[in-house]
Amino acid sequence: PLWIYGVADFAGRDTRIQVPLQTFSGARFGQEFSPSDVSGTPWGEATISFTSCQHMNLDWVRQSDGEQGQYRYQRTVNRLLGSGCSNESPTR
């Protein structure tokens, strides 16, 4: 399996987030783990877009060959109490 990892800062009202993605290798689990063995390699970038309180899009592009993909998600449960979110498009 290939594990792809990404971290990005975002503000509470952001509706679009750019996330740089990396893969990691070299590490071992348990007592064999040593942080100095971990090697990260840039993989690509993901864009997460919240098009409404009920829908989220994840678009990605792989850096090595430009291959792209996308996933569309729809919330299947009611919103969280106190989230201030309705079925309308999110506000900035």
C-alpha angles and dihedrals in degrees: 000000000000118000115205118193132193138171129186137166119237139174120240094254098044113126095187128046128186112209123189110217131213139178122218133208141170100055126121128204131247121359090351091065116117120172090215090064093061115103122186125204125189109248105176141277138290129203117205114198126186103207093176138345087271101044137057130179126205115196121180139182126195113226098213098062107002094248111162137198142170141205127199119206131193125195112244098187132057120274121272115267111258095017093119089223127132133171090280124098111280118260125229 
